[in-house]
Amino acid sequence: MVPEAPFRAFRIHADAKPFRAGIEQISAAPLQAGELLIKTAYSSVNFKDALAGTGTGKILRVPVLTGGIDAAGQVVASRDPGFKEGDAVLVTGSGLSETRDGGYADYLRVPAAVTVALPAGLSLREAMILGTAGFTAALALWQMEANGQTPDQGPIVVTGASGGVGMLAIDLLTTAGYEAHAITGKPEQFDALIALGAQQCISRKDLYWGQRPLETSRWAGAIECVGGEMLSGLTRVIHPYGNIACCGMAGGAELHTTVMPFIVRGLSVLGIASANTAYCVRRSLWERLATRWKPRHLETICRNEKSLDALPLVFDTMLSGGSFGRTLIRL
Ligand SMILES: NC(=O)c1ccc[n+]([C@@H]2O[C@H](COP(=O)([O-])OP(=O)(O)OC[C@H]3O[C@@H](n4cnc5c(N)ncnc54)[C@H](OP(=O)(O)O)[C@@H]3O)[C@@H](O)[C@H]2O)c1
């Protein structure tokens, strides 16, 4: 049933001067094209949501839309034979909060081609504790394994470890049989990271990468969320034929290195771009996240469950590097 009454949405006006974003009442009329109308149950907060919702990053490619790159809920109307009313579904990335309305609203209209049926083994809530962050961690490990990474090569280090991608990556790696190490700017969270499965925790402040193009190698691979100096340093300390999954830029977008890690150690730096992952990969990774790669500590990693009103505060915490785990948004 298409909603008759107006409903709440966190709208972003990227073209307004000054920039403006907040909760508004909208009706079904301006909802965009798409075969499926979804009643949203949960969304989540990712770093990209904070960039979009504060205007700190140029994420929107249209002037005005609803924020939220993730959504999970139930189909209330379908014009696609693959989905019917009542189906539980999820959408991550795929243009949400970039070119089309996202998950920070009671209702969302989306194309069937980007909508994933909720796999058995995941609840709507669990799907959004994972959200783009969990999907990104899974995509990273999937690409690393496709490029030869195996648990017996040695530990995988996770950077930005206390953030959403970071905590889910530690849990997922451990579940998948890897030894996970954590690098964090929050030594006070060592115990929490160890409880997720991290076998070593290193404070960001204590890191010293040395001066040479290649230093003594320490890890077989990395799931890297920070960028800048962190990524540059890691290229010099990965075991031969290891992989760095380059996911983020929470600490900087630059990369300074030499060709030595590539031509001497056979290092691969793998680009991880979750937003527009092919549908067949998307579906199979969500299946995996619901079964043999399902992180074991989802409820622990979900540190906050909030309503739309809390978004501005969550965004500010995130952009100042203060994230700890995942924030779920309940609609
Ligand atoms: N490529 C993709 O498809 C994709 C998908 C999702 C996310 N990402 C990116 O991955 C990164 C993490 O995303 P998220 O959603 O997990 O964000 P998040 O929950 O806010 O986590 C970010 C973490 O990065 C670390 N950090 C923050 N500021 C930093 C700084 N100035 N220097 C060094 N480390 C800093 C902090 O962890 P510690 O204090 O523990 O170090 C923080 O908790 C972001 O850059 C995001 O854009 C990319």
The ligand as an SDF file (V2000), in Angstrom:
LIG
                    3D

 48 52  0  0  0  0  0  0  0  0999 V2000
   35.4520    1.5930   -0.2660 N   0  0  0  0  0  0  0  0  0  0  0  0
   34.2300    1.4150    0.1290 C   0  0  0  0  0  0  0  0  0  0  0  0
   33.3660    0.9030   -0.5680 O   0  0  0  0  0  0  0  0  0  0  0  0
   33.8970    1.8390    1.5320 C   0  0  0  0  0  0  0  0  0  0  0  0
   32.7690    1.3680    2.1820 C   0  0  0  0  0  0  0  0  0  0  0  0
   32.5520    1.7330    3.5270 C   0  0  0  0  0  0  0  0  0  0  0  0
   33.4520    2.5890    4.1440 C   0  0  0  0  0  0  0  0  0  0  0  0
   34.5050    3.0540    3.4540 N   0  0  0  0  0  0  0  0  0  0  0  0
   35.4920    3.9410    4.0760 C   0  0  0  0  0  0  0  0  0  0  0  0
   36.1080    3.2450    5.1320 O   0  0  0  0  0  0  0  0  0  0  0  0
   36.4280    4.1490    6.1820 C   0  0  0  0  0  0  0  0  0  0  0  0
   35.7650    3.6740    7.4540 C   0  0  0  0  0  0  0  0  0  0  0  0
   34.3570    3.7610    7.3040 O   0  0  0  0  0  0  0  0  0  0  0  0
   33.3980    3.4530    8.5410 P   0  0  0  0  0  0  0  0  0  0  0  0
   32.0090    3.5790    8.0480 O   0  0  0  0  0  0  0  0  0  0  0  0
   33.8590    2.2470    9.2350 O   0  0  0  0  0  0  0  0  0  0  0  0
   33.7250    4.7450    9.4510 O   0  0  0  0  0  0  0  0  0  0  0  0
   33.8140    4.8580   11.0250 P   0  0  0  0  0  0  0  0  0  0  0  0
   32.8800    3.8860   11.6830 O   0  0  0  0  0  0  0  0  0  0  0  0
   33.6570    6.2970   11.3330 O   0  0  0  0  0  0  0  0  0  0  0  0
   35.2950    4.3820   11.3550 O   0  0  0  0  0  0  0  0  0  0  0  0
   36.3950    5.1490   10.9930 C   0  0  0  0  0  0  0  0  0  0  0  0
   37.5540    4.8080   11.8940 C   0  0  0  0  0  0  0  0  0  0  0  0
   38.7450    5.2910   11.2700 O   0  0  0  0  0  0  0  0  0  0  0  0
   39.6490    5.7060   12.2570 C   0  0  0  0  0  0  0  0  0  0  0  0
   39.9320    7.1430   12.0260 N   0  0  0  0  0  0  0  0  0  0  0  0
   39.1010    8.1690   12.0220 C   0  0  0  0  0  0  0  0  0  0  0  0
   39.7240    9.3410   11.7960 N   0  0  0  0  0  0  0  0  0  0  0  0
   40.9860    9.0180   11.6410 C   0  0  0  0  0  0  0  0  0  0  0  0
   42.1270    9.7820   11.3890 C   0  0  0  0  0  0  0  0  0  0  0  0
   42.0760   11.1200   11.2420 N   0  0  0  0  0  0  0  0  0  0  0  0
   43.2900    9.1560   11.2800 N   0  0  0  0  0  0  0  0  0  0  0  0
   43.3170    7.8060   11.4060 C   0  0  0  0  0  0  0  0  0  0  0  0
   42.2670    7.0210   11.6450 N   0  0  0  0  0  0  0  0  0  0  0  0
   41.0980    7.6370   11.7700 C   0  0  0  0  0  0  0  0  0  0  0  0
   38.9790    5.5400   13.6100 C   0  0  0  0  0  0  0  0  0  0  0  0
   39.3380    4.2460   14.1000 O   0  0  0  0  0  0  0  0  0  0  0  0
   40.5250    4.0420   15.1810 P   0  0  0  0  0  0  0  0  0  0  0  0
   40.3890    5.1050   16.1920 O   0  0  0  0  0  0  0  0  0  0  0  0
   40.2640    2.6620   15.7030 O   0  0  0  0  0  0  0  0  0  0  0  0
   41.8000    4.1200   14.4120 O   0  0  0  0  0  0  0  0  0  0  0  0
   37.5120    5.4850   13.2450 C   0  0  0  0  0  0  0  0  0  0  0  0
   36.7700    4.7970   14.2200 O   0  0  0  0  0  0  0  0  0  0  0  0
   35.9480    5.5240    5.7080 C   0  0  0  0  0  0  0  0  0  0  0  0
   37.0120    6.2240    5.1110 O   0  0  0  0  0  0  0  0  0  0  0  0
   34.8910    5.1910    4.6780 C   0  0  0  0  0  0  0  0  0  0  0  0
   34.7200    6.2160    3.7450 O   0  0  0  0  0  0  0  0  0  0  0  0
   34.7260    2.7120    2.1750 C   0  0  0  0  0  0  0  0  0  0  0  0
  1  2  1  0
  2  3  2  0
  2  4  1  0
  4  5  1  0
  4 48  2  0
  5  6  2  0
  6  7  1  0
  7  8  2  0
  8  9  1  0
  8 48  1  0
  9 10  1  0
  9 46  1  0
 10 11  1  0
 11 12  1  0
 11 44  1  0
 12 13  1  0
 13 14  1  0
 14 15  2  0
 14 16  1  0
 14 17  1  0
 17 18  1  0
 18 19  2  0
 18 20  1  0
 18 21  1  0
 21 22  1  0
 22 23  1  0
 23 24  1  0
 23 42  1  0
 24 25  1  0
 25 26  1  0
 25 36  1  0
 26 27  1  0
 26 35  1  0
 27 28  2  0
 28 29  1  0
 29 30  1  0
 29 35  2  0
 30 31  1  0
 30 32  2  0
 32 33  1  0
 33 34  2  0
 34 35  1  0
 36 37  1  0
 36 42  1  0
 37 38  1  0
 38 39  2  0
 38 40  1  0
 38 41  1  0
 42 43  1  0
 44 45  1  0
 44 46  1  0
 46 47  1  0
M  CHG  2   8   1  16  -1
M  END
$$$$
